[in-house]
Amino acid sequence: MKIDAKQLETFLLDAKLVTKKQFEDSEKKSQDLKQKIGDVLVLAGIITEEQLKSAEAYLLGIPFMNVESESIPPDVLKMIPESIARANNIVAFKKRGNNLEVAMLDPDDLRTIEFIKKTAPFLKILPRLTTPEGIKSALQQYQKTLEIEFGDIIKKEAKDIKLKRGDEFGEQTAEQSEDLKKAAQELPVIRIVDTLMKHAILQRASDVHIEPSEDGVIVRYRVDGILKDVMILPISAAAGVVARIKVLSNLKLDEHRLPQDGRFKIESEDFKYSIRVSVLPVFNGEKIVMRLLAEGSRAYTLEGLGLTGKYLEIVRDNLVKPSGMILITGPTGSGKTTTLYGMMEILNTPDVNISTVEDPIEYRMPRINQTQVNSKIGLTFASGLRSLVRQDPDIIMVGEIRDSETANLAINAALTGHQVLSTLHTTEAAGAIPRLIDMGSEPFLISSTLNLIIAQRLVRKFYGPKEKYKLTVAELKNIAKYCDLDRILAILKEEKLVSPKAEMEAIEFYRPKPSKDVPDGYQGRIGIFEVLPVTDAMKELIVKKATSKNITDQAIKEGMRTMIEDGFVKVVQGITSLEEVLRVITE
C-alpha cells in the first residue's frame, strides 16, 4: 500500500490545499533532502500533519482518526504491550465487540498487525491512520498512573537511606564527604533520581525543581509554563539525591556554599535528553533546578507556533530579504528561541550557510553550524559572533543580545550584507528599539538594519472537552482595562469569526471543562504575537529616538495587532481561554 507523488498531488490540488508550484517546488526539495514529499509539505507549513494523514488515509482507503484527545480505556490500551506500541508507533484505542481499532502512522506495517492478530486471534484488527501527535498523546496514556505507582516506591526506598547530613554552610569532614559519595551510588538513590527524571520527561516537563524544606524535599515540574507540585520526598533523601545529581553533572560533591552549574544526558530507546543543572545554596540545604532539552532535530513551522494570516506573510516576506535584522522579544520562557528555530527551518536550504551562537543549543538542526557559548573559556555571544562573521555566513542567528558589544556586532553584521536573527528581553515589540538605544547602538544604524520585530507570549491550549459561555457586562468592563474592546470587535469581524452585527456581549467564548484525564483542561502551548515591520515612518521615529508608546501607536495605525488582540482571535477560535491570555499578558 504505497502512495505515489502523483496520487498525492492530484488529491491535494483537488482539495485546494496546495498550488501546482508549491507542490513542484516541494517535490524538488524532497529529492534534494531525500525525504518524503508529504513530510516536506508539512515542514514548509504548506499543509498540516492532519491534512497530510487525512489525504493518505483517503488514498489508501483507511479511515483517519485524530486520537489526540481520545481517552483510552486501560484494558484496551494494554492489548498492545507498551514496548511494541512505542517501537512501532501503533496504539489500540477502541474495542467494539470483537473489533479492535488501532491507530498507526505506517499503514505498511503489516508485521505488527500480524503480531497483534497472533496475540489476540479472536479479535478483528481495524487499522486507522493518525498523526504523530496523536500517537504521542496516546502513548502517554501508558504512563497515566506513573506518579501513583512510583510515589510509593520513592517513599519506601527513601526510608532505607542512611546518611549523615553535615553543615551545608560549613566545611565538611572527610567522613561526611565519603558518605555523600557512597550515597550517590546507592541503589535507592539512583532509582529515585531515575524515576523523577523519567516521570518528568513523560509529563512533558521543561524544568524539574528539587527544593529542600524543613519537613521534606518538594519536587515540582514545570509543564506548559506552570509549576506543579508532584511529590514530597522524605528529608532523609535530600543529601543523597543532591549528591547523585552532582555526580551525574560532574560537580563538586563537597561544595555547598557556592552555586554550581553542570550538565548530563539521559538516553533510552524512546528519548534522548540533555539536562542542564543549576545548584543553589538555600537555607535548608541546596536547591536544584534542571532544564530538560530534547536532543536531535525537531521540525518547527511558524503556523504550528501560532503565526497565521497576513502576519505570517509579513514574516515570510522579511525572511527572504538578503540582509537586515529580525528580533524576537519577550520574557524568559516565552518561546523566542523556538520561533527562531521555526524561521531557520524555512531558511535552511542547501544554497545558504547558516551559523549560530547559542546558550544553550536547545535542538540540533541538520546543515546548520551551531556554536555553544562557554563563558568559562571566554566564548561569549560577542566573541562567538565576531568569529562567525569570518566564517562566510549568509545567515547568522544570535541566541540573545545581552550587552552593547553583541548589539553593535549584530547591527554591523546586518549592515555588511548578512541576515541576522536574534532575541531581546523586552515586554513588547516596540520596546526593542529603546532597549537597543540604551545599549549604545546608534539610532540611524538601527533604522538602517532592523527589518522586523516580533513580540510573543505562550498560552496553554485546550485539550479535551470545553464549554461555551458569554461575558457579563461587569467582566467586559474589567477586561476593558487591558485593551480596546471596540477595536477587538472590529478585528473579530474582519477575521469573520463573528457576524458583522455582533456585539461583545453576544460573542461566545470557551473555557476548559476539566476531566479525569485532563484535570485542568490544557495541554501544550501556542504563541500570541505582535508583528511589527519597520516601515519608512517607523524609521523616522527611530532616528528621532521616539518612545516605545509612539512607535506602538504608529504600528497600530499601520495595522499591527497587539498580543492581547491576537489572543482574543485565538480565544474565539476555541484554541485557548481568555483567562490564559490575560494571565500571560498581565503577569
N, C-alpha and C positions, 0 to 999 in steps of 0.2 A: 504493500500500500504506500506508494510514493506519490508525491505531488510535484509535477514539473513546473518550472518557472512560467511556462506559457499558460497553464491552467490557473495559476495564482494571479497572473497579470490580468487575464480575462475577467476573473471574478472581481478583483479589486477595482478595475476600470468600470465594470458594470455597476458596482456599488458606489461609484464616485468617491472612493476612499483615497485614490491616488490619481495623478495625471500620467500621461504617457511618458513625458520627460522625466518625472520623478522616478518612475519605475525603471526606465532605461539607465539613468544615472546610478541608481542603487544597484542594478544588475552588474554594471561595470565595476562598481566599488566592491561588490560581493566577490567577484572574480579576483580582484586585486588582493583582498583581505582573506580569500579562501573561506568565506563564511556563507551561510545560507542567506538567500535573498530576503526571506522574511525577517531574519534577525537584523539585517542591515536597515530595512524599512523601519523597524521598531526603534533601533538605536538612533536613527536620524530624527525620530519624532514624527514621522510622516503618518504612521498608524500606531495604534496602541497594541500592547500584547494581547489584550482581549479580542480586538478586531482580527488580529492575525490568527489566533487559535479558533475563533468562530469561523473564519474563512476555511481553514484547514479541515475543521470538523465537517463543514458543509460539503467540501470536495471529496472527503473520504467517506461520507455517509455515516459519520459517527456523531451522536448528539454532543453539543457543547454544554458544559456545566460550570458555572462560576461557584466554586466551593469555598471562597474566601470567608464568607460569614456563616458557613454551614456548621451547625452544632452536631457532631457525630457521636452517636451512642457508643460507649466504651466497648461493648461486646461486638459491635460491628467493626470498629476500628482495629481491634486485636485479631480479626480474622486474617489480616496480613501482618506478620511479625514486623516489629519496628525496623529491624536491621534490613529486611527485604524492602520495606517501604522506602526507606531513606536511600538505599543503594540504587533503586530503580525508579524513584520518583513516581510511585504508584500508591494510592490510598483507597481503601474500602470506605465508602461514606453512607451508603444506604442499602437496606435489605428489605425486600418485599416478598414474602413467601419464600420461594426457592431462588429468587432473583437477587444477585449481589451486584450493585453498581460500584464500579471502581473508577476513580479519577486518575488520569495519567497524562504525561507530556508527549510520550513517544508511542504512537499507535502501532509502530512496527515491532514493539517489544513483545512478541508472541511467546518468547521463552518464559517471561514472568507470568503471563496469563496461564500458560500451560502448567507452571508450578502451582499456582493458586488452585487450578482445577484438580490437580492431584491431591492437594491437601484438603480440599473440600469438594469431593466428587459429586455430592448431592446438590451442589449449587450451580446455577447458570450464571456465568460471569458476563456482565454487560459493561463493556468499555465506554468511558466518557472522556472527552478531551477537555483539559482545563489549562489555566495559566500557571507559570512558575510561582507567582504569588499565592495562587490558590493552593498549590501543593505545599508550599512552605507553611501556610496557615494551618492546613490540615495536619501536617507532621508535628506541629507544635502541640497538638491536642494529645499526643502520646505523653506529653510532659505536664499535663494539667495538674496532676497530683504530686508533682515533684517536691513542692515546698512542704506539704504534709508528710510525705514519705521520708524526706531527708531531715526534717526538723527533729524528729525523734532520734534518728541516728546521730545527729550532731550533738544533741543534748546528752545522749547516753555515752558516746565516746569521749565527750569533753570531760566527763566526770573522772575518767581514767588518767587524765593528765596531771602529773605531779611536778610542779615546777616552782622553784623559789623565785619570787619577784624581788629584785633589788630596788634600790632607789633610782627611779627613772631620771632624776635630775642630778644625780651624783655619779661618782666613779663606781664601776662595778668590780667586784672581786674576781679573781681568776676562776674561782669555783662557780660563781654566778654566770660568767661568760661561757664556761664549759656546759653548764646546764642549758643555756639557750641553744647552743649548737646541737646538743642531744635532742632537745625538744623539737627542733626544726626537722629532725629526721624520724621522729616517732610516727608510727602508722596512723594513730588517731588524728594527729595534727595535719598530716599530709592529706588524709581523707576529707577532713573538714574544709581545708583550703580548696582542694579539687572540686568538692561539692558546691561550694559557694560560687566558684568561677563558672562551672558548667551550668548551674542554675541561672546565673546572670546572663550567660550567652543565650540560653533557651528563652529567657524572658525578654530578649532584645534590649537589655540594659546598655546604656552608653557609659555609665560610671558605676563603680562599687565603692561605697563608703563604709569603712570599719571604724567605729567611734567608741572609745572606752568611756565608761561612766562608773560611778561608784558601785552600782549593782550588777553590772554586766557589760557586755560588748554589743552595741547596737549595729546591726548590719542593714544598710539601706541601698537600694538600687535606684538609679535614675532611669526611668523608662518614659520615652516620648517627652522628655524635658521636665518630668515631675518626679521628685524624690519620694520614695515609698519605703516604709519600714518593712522588712521581710522576716527578720528573726532576731532574737537576742541570745547571744552565746553566754555561757557562764563566765564569770570573771577569771576563773582558773585557766581558761583557754586563751586569754588575751596575749600573754607574753609569747606563748608557743606559736600562735597564728601570725603575730608580727614577725617573729624570728623566721618562720617558714617563708613568708613573703620577701623578707630581706635576703635570705639565701637564694631564692629564685631570681631576685633582681640584682644579685651581686653587690649588695650594700653592706656597710659595716654593722656587724651584729652588736658590737659593744658601744656604738654611738647612739645616745638617747637624748642629747641636749641640742643637737643641730638638725635642721631639715635635711632630708636626703631625697634624691631623685634617681630612679632606675627604670629598667625595662626587662620584661621577659616575654616568652612566647608560649602559647597553648596550641597544640595541634591534635586533631583527631581525624577520623575518616570523614566527619561531617563538617568540620570547620577548622579554620586556621586564623588565630588572632594574635596580634601584638598588644601587650598590656603595658601601658605607661604608668609607673608607680610614683606617688609622692607621699613621703613620710614626714609628718609634722609633730613635734613635741607639744602636748597639751597637758592640762592639769592632772588628769588621771592616767597618763601614760603617753602613748603615741597613736595619733590618728593616721589612718592610711586611706588615700583615695586612689583608685585605679581606673584609668581611662581604657576602654576596650575598643580597639581598632581592628576591623576585619581586614585581613591581608588578601592580596590578589586584586585584580581589576574588577570594577563594577561598572555596569552600564548606567549612565545617567542621561536623562533627557530633561530639557528645560520645561517641557509640558508636564512631565511627571513630578517636577518640583513645584509646579503651580503657576507657571507663566503661560498665559494664553492670549489669544486675540491679537489686537494691534500692538500690544505691549511686547509680546513675543516677537512680532515682526520688527519692532524698533530694535530689540536686542540683536536679532539676526542681521539686520542691516548694518549695525555698528561692528559686528564681529567680522564682516567681510572687508572693513576698512584696513588698508595695509599698515597704518601706523596710528599712534594715539593711545590713550589710556582709558580703560574701563575700571571703575571702582565699585566694589560691593561693600555696603556699610551695614552695621547692626551690632548689637551687643554680643558678648560671648555666648556661643551655643545657638545662634540664630540661623545657622546653615550657610554661612557665607562661603566657606571652603567648598561645600557640596555644590553650590551654584557655579563656582569657578571650575570644578571638575566637569559639570554639565556643559559649560562653554568649551572646555578643552576637548570634550567628546566630539563636538561639532567641528572644531578647528583641526583635529588630529587626522591629517591626511598625509600620504607619502611625500608630497611635494613641499612640506614645510618642516622646519626644525623648531621644536618646542622645548624650551628648557625652563625648569622651575627651581626655586629655592623655597623650602617649606619647613615648618616646625609645628608638628611632625609631618612626615609623609603619611597621610591617612590612608590612601589607597594607591596601589601600584597601577600605572597605566602603560600599556604597551607603546613603544616608539617614542615615549616622552622621557627626556633626561631629567630625572628628579634628584635634587640635592637636599640633604638633610642638614639643617642648621645645627651647629655644635659650638656653643659659646665658650666651652671649656678650652677649645683649641683655637679660638679666635675666628671661627667660621660663623659670622653673623649674617643677617639679611643684607646688610650693606656690603660686607666683603664678598659674600656669595654673588650678589648682583653685579658687583664690579668685575668679577671673574666671568660671569655669564655673558656679558656683552662682548667678550673676546672669543666666545665660542660660536660665532656666526649664527646667532639665533634669528628666527623670523618673529617668533612669539615668546615673550617672557612672562612667566607667572611668579609673582612675589607673594608668598603666603600672607604677609601682613606688613603694612607700612607703620613702623613703630617710632621712628625718630626722623629728624630733619635730614640726616645723611641719606637714609634709604629713600625718603620722599624726593630729594633732589636728584639722586641717581636714577630713580624710576622716571621722573619727568625728562631728564636728559636722554634716557634710552628711547622714550617715546618721540622726542624731538629728532633723533638721529635715524628715524625710519623703522623703529620696532613697534610692534603691538604689545602693550603692557597690560596685564590683568593683575589686580591686587585687591586687598581689603583694608578697611579702616574701621575703627571703633567709634561710630557716631550713631545718634538715635534716629536721625532722618537723613534722607538723601542730600538735601541742601546743606546740611551740617558738615559735609565732607570738604566743602570749599573753604570756609573759615578755619577748619582744622588744618588744612594744608598750609594756609597763610600763616597760622600760628606756629607751624613747624619751620617757618623761614622761607617757604617757596614763594617766588615772585608771582604776583597775580597775572602778569602778562604771559608768563610761561605756562601757568595753569590753564589759562583761557586758550592757549595755542595747542595744548596737548590733550586736554580732557575731552573725551567724546561722550561718555555716558556714566551716570551714577545710578546705582540700584540700591535701595534700602529694603531690608526684609526682616521678617519675624517668622517663627514657626508656630503653627497652631495644630492641635490634635484633630485627627479626622474621626468621624463617626465610624463605628464598627458594630454591626448588628442592628437591631431594631431602633427606630427613632420615632418620636411623636411630634405632631404639628401643634403650634399654638400661635396666638396673636398678642402683640404688645399692648399693654394698657396705656392710658394717657399719662399716668404717673411714671411708668417705665420709659416712655418716649421722652418725657421731659428730662429725666435723668440722663439718658443717652445723649441728648442734645448738648450736654456739657462738653462732650468729646468730639462732636462732629456736626456738620451742617446737614440736617435731615432732608431739607428740600433738595439739596444737591445729590444726596444719596438716592432719593426717589427718582430724580431725573436720570441717574446712571442706570438704575434698575429698569427703567422704561426703555432706555437706549439699548440695553442688552436684551430686551424683550423677555425679561424674567417676570414682569408683571404687566397687567393690562395698561393701556395708555391713560385710562381714567382712574387708576388705582390711587388710594391714599395709604399712608403709612399704617394707620390703624387696622386696615383690612388685609395687610400682607401677612402671609403665613410663614412663620419661621420654624426651625426644628431644634429640638433638644434631645439628648440621648435618652434612651429607655433602657436602664440597667437590666442585665440579665444575669443568670447564674454563671454563664461562661465569660461574660464581659461586664464585671461589676460596675465600672464607670462609663461604659458605653463608647470608649475611644480606643483606637489602636492605629499607630502610625501617625505621621505628621505631614503637613503640606505648607508651603510658603504663602505669605501675603506680602505684596510688593509695592514699592514706589519706583517707577521707572522714569528717570529724569535725563532726557537727551540734552546735551549742551548746545543750544542754538546760538545764532548770532546775538540775539537780545540778551541771552544768558551770559555770553562772553563779555559784553559791555558791562554788565553788573559785576562780574568777577573782577575786571580791571579797576572798577570803582570801589572795590572792597565792600560790596553790599552785604547786608546782614543775611543770615540764613532765612529769616522771615520774608525778606524782599525777594530772595531767589525762589522760595517756595511759592509765593504769590504769583510770580511771573510764570513759573512752571504750571501752576493750576490754570492760569489764564490761557496757556498754550495746550491744555488738555490733559495734564498729568492727574492721575488718581492717587490719592493718599493711601497709605496702608490700610487704614480703617475702612475706606471706601471699597478697596479691593476685598477686604474681609467681608463686608456686607454682601458683595456679589457671591462669594463662596458660601455664605450662610444661607442665602435664599436658594442657591443651587442644591442645598442639602448636603454639603461636604463637611461642614463644621458648624459649631454653635456660636451664637452671638456672645455668650459668656466667655468662650475661648478667645475670641477676637479681642474683646475688651480686656481680658486678663493679660494678654501679651503686650497690648498697646499701653496699658496703664501701669504695668509692674515696674 
